[in-house]
Amino acid sequence: MNKVTLFCLGLGLTSKKKYSVVDRLLGFLTLVPPIFWFLTPINAASAGVLSIGGYPPWDKCILGLLTVALAGWGINTLNHYVDRERDKAIWPGRVIPTGRVKASSALASAVLLLICALLFSWFFFNPVNFLTLLLAIVLGSLYSAYLRDKVGYLSLPPIVGLIYLGGWAAFSPETLFSSLLPWYLYLLGVAWQAAHIMTYYPLHITYDINGKPVMNTPALFFTPSPQVAIGIGTGFVGLTLLLSVLLSFLAPLSPLYLVLVLAAGIYALSSGLGLLKDTLNREKGLKAFASLSIFRLTISVAILLDIFVYCR
């Protein structure tokens, strides 16, 4: 896996004996994998533009992107703090195990970032958006602290789906419960996140003293083998591809959207099928994980591009 891809996944920083101020700042920035700096806000934005069939004023666009970015940064930072001991074995190159960022500093910054996100939502948007964001933050924190280890990784997708409801509610709160489309976007988000997290599943495997793979975290009240996990993930990739294609018939989207989504979806599906044949291959796992991130990014960018070109 090349260094650029590893960096985009938040795994590419090298360990040093001594860190400069710039090194530590870069560490804070990569508490969120750089690809998610774009992915999470753009996902919310895609729902926002569909909610009104166009673009809101640019100041609102910028404020919305910043709000989602702060919330995503806070949740990911909190997750790093909770995982600081586990990462010493699984991801020793992450910023807390390497000492780039102190655990106490990560926790303090997570709390500050989440408070800022909620304040932005309250003052610049509306109560429905605020409550959706608050629910996402509470459940996301609960996932990191409890749900993941006790229930399993698949408790995350219904939480991540709230990103799309929040994006919709930011600009059209009155239609959130009267339109089918935001809930379809929610379902699409859930399917994608299930594919994403189950493809990531074997990358968290450790090995016992006999070299046998060990997985301590369940998928959903059960612990599958790596091959079963990838099989589940690949199934959700197929479902995500189907739902993303059908979206073009439910929303005012042109063939431009469909072409972009099909290309990215087929690539993600082929990467998942390749991993299914070699589930413990870490490089293939990272490639499949990255291809799914690109797929989700493509869906949202295609929506934004399509609305910009055809619905102005």
C-alpha positions as CSV (number, residue, x, y, z in Angstrom):
1,M,0.0,0.0,0.0
2,N,1.6,3.3,-1.1
3,K,2.4,6.1,1.4
4,V,-0.3,8.5,0.0
5,T,-3.1,6.0,0.6
6,L,-1.8,5.2,4.1
7,F,-1.7,8.9,4.9
8,C,-5.2,9.4,3.6
9,L,-6.4,6.6,6.0
10,G,-4.6,8.2,8.9
11,L,-1.9,5.5,9.1
12,G,1.0,7.1,7.2
13,L,2.8,9.2,9.8
14,T,6.2,7.9,10.9
15,S,7.3,7.5,14.5
16,K,10.0,9.8,15.8
17,K,12.0,10.0,19.0
18,K,11.2,13.7,19.3
19,Y,8.3,15.7,17.8
20,S,8.3,19.3,16.7
21,V,5.3,21.6,17.1
22,V,4.5,21.0,13.4
23,D,4.7,17.2,14.0
24,R,2.2,17.4,16.8
25,L,-0.1,19.7,14.9
26,L,-0.1,17.3,12.0
27,G,-0.9,14.5,14.5
28,F,-4.0,16.4,15.7
29,L,-5.1,16.9,12.1
30,T,-4.8,13.2,11.3
31,L,-6.8,12.1,14.3
32,V,-9.4,12.1,11.6
33,P,-8.2,10.1,8.6
34,P,-7.7,12.9,6.0
35,I,-10.1,11.3,3.5
36,F,-12.9,11.8,6.1
37,W,-12.1,15.5,6.3
38,F,-13.8,15.5,2.9
39,L,-16.1,12.5,3.1
40,T,-18.2,13.3,6.1
41,P,-19.0,16.9,5.4
42,I,-19.7,16.2,1.7
43,N,-22.0,13.3,2.6
44,A,-24.1,15.8,4.7
45,A,-23.9,18.4,1.9
46,S,-25.3,16.0,-0.6
47,A,-28.4,15.4,1.5
48,G,-28.6,19.2,2.0
49,V,-28.7,20.1,-1.7
50,L,-31.2,17.3,-2.4
51,S,-33.5,18.7,0.3
52,I,-34.0,22.0,-1.5
53,G,-33.1,20.9,-5.1
54,G,-30.3,23.3,-5.3
55,Y,-27.5,25.1,-3.4
56,P,-28.1,27.2,-0.3
57,P,-26.3,30.5,0.2
58,W,-22.5,30.0,0.2
59,D,-22.1,31.3,3.7
60,K,-24.5,28.5,4.9
61,C,-22.6,26.0,2.8
62,I,-19.4,26.9,4.5
63,L,-20.9,26.9,8.0
64,G,-22.6,23.5,7.4
65,L,-19.4,21.9,6.2
66,L,-17.5,23.4,9.2
67,T,-20.1,22.1,11.6
68,V,-20.0,18.6,10.3
69,A,-16.2,18.6,10.1
70,L,-15.9,19.7,13.8
71,A,-18.3,17.0,14.8
72,G,-16.5,14.3,12.8
73,W,-13.2,15.4,14.2
74,G,-14.5,15.3,17.7
75,I,-16.0,11.8,17.4
76,N,-12.9,10.4,15.7
77,T,-10.6,12.0,18.3
78,L,-12.7,10.5,21.1
79,N,-12.5,7.1,19.4
80,H,-8.7,7.4,19.3
81,Y,-8.7,8.2,23.0
82,V,-10.8,5.2,23.8
83,D,-8.7,2.9,21.6
84,R,-5.3,4.2,22.8
85,E,-4.4,0.9,24.5
86,R,-5.8,-1.4,21.8
87,D,-4.0,0.6,19.1
88,K,-0.6,-0.2,20.6
89,A,-1.1,-3.8,19.3
90,I,-3.3,-3.2,16.2
91,W,-2.3,0.2,14.9
92,P,0.9,1.2,16.6
93,G,1.6,3.9,14.0
94,R,-1.4,6.0,15.1
95,V,-0.8,9.3,16.7
96,I,-1.5,8.5,20.4
97,P,0.5,5.2,20.5
98,T,3.5,7.0,18.8
99,G,3.3,9.9,21.3
100,R,2.6,12.6,18.7
101,V,-0.6,13.4,20.6
102,K,-1.0,12.9,24.4
103,A,-4.1,11.0,25.4
104,S,-5.2,13.8,27.8
105,S,-4.9,16.4,25.0
106,A,-6.9,14.2,22.6
107,L,-9.7,13.9,25.1
108,A,-9.8,17.6,25.9
109,S,-9.8,18.5,22.2
110,A,-12.6,16.0,21.5
111,V,-14.8,17.6,24.0
112,L,-14.0,21.1,22.8
113,L,-14.6,20.2,19.1
114,L,-18.0,18.6,19.9
115,I,-19.1,21.6,21.9
116,C,-18.2,23.9,19.0
117,A,-20.1,21.7,16.5
118,L,-23.2,21.9,18.7
119,L,-22.9,25.6,19.1
120,F,-22.6,26.1,15.3
121,S,-25.7,24.0,14.8
122,W,-27.7,25.8,17.4
123,F,-26.8,29.4,16.3
124,F,-26.6,29.0,12.5
125,F,-29.2,26.3,11.7
126,N,-32.3,25.0,13.5
127,P,-33.5,22.9,16.4
128,V,-34.1,19.8,14.3
129,N,-30.6,19.9,12.9
130,F,-29.2,20.5,16.5
131,L,-31.1,17.6,17.9
132,T,-30.0,15.3,15.1
133,L,-26.4,16.3,15.6
134,L,-26.7,15.9,19.4
135,L,-28.2,12.4,18.9
136,A,-25.3,11.5,16.5
137,I,-22.7,12.7,19.0
138,V,-24.3,10.9,22.0
139,L,-24.7,7.6,20.1
140,G,-21.2,8.0,18.5
141,S,-19.6,8.4,21.9
142,L,-21.6,5.5,23.2
143,Y,-20.4,3.4,20.3
144,S,-16.8,4.1,21.1
145,A,-17.2,3.6,24.8
146,Y,-19.6,0.6,24.9
147,L,-21.6,-0.5,21.9
148,R,-18.7,-1.6,19.7
149,D,-17.2,-4.0,22.2
150,K,-20.5,-5.2,23.7
151,V,-22.8,-5.2,20.7
152,G,-20.4,-5.1,17.7
153,Y,-19.2,-3.1,14.8
154,L,-22.6,-3.2,13.0
155,S,-24.1,-1.0,15.7
156,L,-22.2,1.9,14.0
157,P,-24.1,2.1,10.6
158,P,-27.4,3.3,12.1
159,I,-25.5,6.1,13.9
160,V,-23.5,7.1,10.8
161,G,-26.8,7.3,8.8
162,L,-27.8,10.3,10.9
163,I,-25.2,12.4,9.0
164,Y,-27.6,12.4,6.0
165,L,-30.7,13.2,8.1
166,G,-28.7,16.1,9.7
167,G,-27.7,17.4,6.3
168,W,-31.3,17.3,5.1
169,A,-32.6,19.0,8.3
170,A,-30.1,21.8,8.1
171,F,-31.9,23.3,5.1
172,S,-35.4,21.7,5.0
173,P,-36.3,20.6,8.6
174,E,-40.1,20.8,7.8
175,T,-39.8,18.0,5.2
176,L,-37.7,15.6,7.2
177,F,-40.7,13.6,8.3
178,S,-42.9,14.2,5.3
179,S,-40.6,13.1,2.5
180,L,-39.3,9.6,1.8
181,L,-36.0,10.8,0.3
182,P,-34.1,11.7,3.5
183,W,-34.8,8.3,4.9
184,Y,-33.8,6.6,1.7
185,L,-30.5,8.5,2.0
186,Y,-30.3,7.3,5.6
187,L,-30.7,3.7,4.4
188,L,-28.0,4.2,1.7
189,G,-25.7,5.6,4.4
190,V,-26.4,2.6,6.7
191,A,-25.7,0.1,3.9
192,W,-22.4,1.8,2.9
193,Q,-21.2,2.0,6.5
194,A,-22.0,-1.6,7.1
195,A,-19.9,-2.5,4.0
196,H,-17.1,-0.2,5.2
197,I,-16.9,-1.5,8.7
198,M,-17.1,-5.2,7.8
199,T,-14.4,-4.7,5.2
200,Y,-12.3,-3.1,7.9
201,Y,-13.1,-6.0,10.3
202,P,-10.1,-8.4,9.5
203,L,-7.7,-5.4,9.7
204,H,-8.3,-5.5,13.5
205,I,-7.1,-9.1,13.9
206,T,-4.3,-9.9,16.3
207,Y,-2.4,-13.1,16.7
208,D,-1.9,-15.3,19.7
209,I,1.5,-16.9,20.7
210,N,0.8,-19.8,18.3
211,G,0.2,-17.5,15.4
212,K,-3.5,-18.1,15.3
213,P,-5.7,-15.1,14.3
214,V,-7.8,-13.7,17.2
215,M,-10.7,-11.3,16.9
216,N,-12.2,-10.0,20.2
217,T,-14.8,-7.6,18.9
218,P,-18.1,-9.0,17.6
219,A,-19.9,-8.0,14.4
220,L,-23.4,-7.9,15.9
221,F,-23.5,-10.2,19.0
222,F,-21.4,-12.8,17.2
223,T,-17.8,-13.0,16.1
224,P,-17.5,-14.1,12.5
225,S,-14.4,-15.5,10.8
226,P,-12.5,-13.1,8.6
227,Q,-14.0,-14.7,5.5
228,V,-17.6,-14.5,6.8
229,A,-16.9,-10.9,7.7
230,I,-15.7,-10.0,4.2
231,G,-18.6,-11.9,2.8
232,I,-21.0,-9.8,4.8
233,G,-19.1,-6.6,3.8
234,T,-19.2,-7.5,0.1
235,G,-22.9,-8.2,0.3
236,F,-23.4,-4.7,1.7
237,V,-21.2,-3.3,-1.1
238,G,-23.6,-4.8,-3.6
239,L,-26.6,-3.4,-1.7
240,T,-25.0,0.0,-1.6
241,L,-24.4,-0.1,-5.3
242,L,-28.1,-1.1,-5.9
243,L,-29.4,1.6,-3.7
244,S,-27.1,4.3,-5.2
245,V,-28.3,3.3,-8.7
246,L,-32.0,3.4,-7.7
247,L,-31.5,6.9,-6.1
248,S,-31.2,8.3,-9.7
249,F,-34.9,7.3,-10.2
250,L,-36.1,8.8,-6.9
251,A,-34.2,12.1,-7.0
252,P,-33.7,14.7,-9.8
253,L,-30.4,13.2,-10.9
254,S,-29.1,12.9,-14.5
255,P,-27.1,10.1,-16.3
256,L,-23.9,11.9,-15.2
257,Y,-24.6,10.8,-11.6
258,L,-25.3,7.3,-12.7
259,V,-22.1,6.9,-14.8
260,L,-19.9,8.1,-11.9
261,V,-21.6,6.0,-9.3
262,L,-21.5,2.8,-11.4
263,A,-17.8,3.2,-12.1
264,A,-16.8,3.7,-8.5
265,G,-19.3,1.0,-7.3
266,I,-18.0,-1.6,-9.6
267,Y,-14.4,-0.9,-8.6
268,A,-15.4,-1.2,-4.9
269,L,-17.2,-4.4,-5.5
270,S,-14.3,-5.9,-7.4
271,S,-11.9,-4.9,-4.6
272,G,-14.2,-6.6,-2.1
273,L,-14.4,-9.8,-4.2
274,G,-10.7,-9.8,-4.5
275,L,-10.3,-9.5,-0.7
276,L,-12.8,-12.4,-0.3
277,K,-10.3,-14.7,-1.9
278,D,-7.5,-13.6,0.5
279,T,-9.1,-12.2,3.6
280,L,-6.0,-11.9,5.8
281,N,-4.0,-10.0,3.1
282,R,-3.6,-6.6,4.9
283,E,-2.7,-4.7,1.7
284,K,-5.8,-6.0,-0.1
285,G,-7.8,-5.1,3.0
286,L,-6.6,-1.5,3.0
287,K,-7.2,-1.3,-0.8
288,A,-10.8,-2.6,-0.4
289,F,-11.4,-0.2,2.5
290,A,-10.0,2.8,0.5
291,S,-12.1,1.8,-2.5
292,L,-15.2,1.9,-0.4
293,S,-14.3,5.4,0.9
294,I,-13.9,6.5,-2.7
295,F,-17.2,4.9,-3.6
296,R,-19.1,6.9,-0.9
297,L,-17.2,10.1,-1.8
298,T,-18.1,9.6,-5.5
299,I,-21.8,9.1,-4.6
300,S,-21.9,12.4,-2.7
301,V,-19.7,14.4,-5.2
302,A,-21.8,13.1,-8.1
303,I,-25.0,14.4,-6.4
304,L,-23.4,17.8,-5.7
305,L,-22.0,18.0,-9.2
306,D,-25.3,16.9,-10.8
307,I,-27.4,19.4,-8.8
308,F,-24.8,22.2,-9.6
309,V,-24.9,21.5,-13.3
310,Y,-28.6,20.8,-13.9
311,C,-30.6,22.4,-11.1
312,R,-29.2,25.9,-10.8
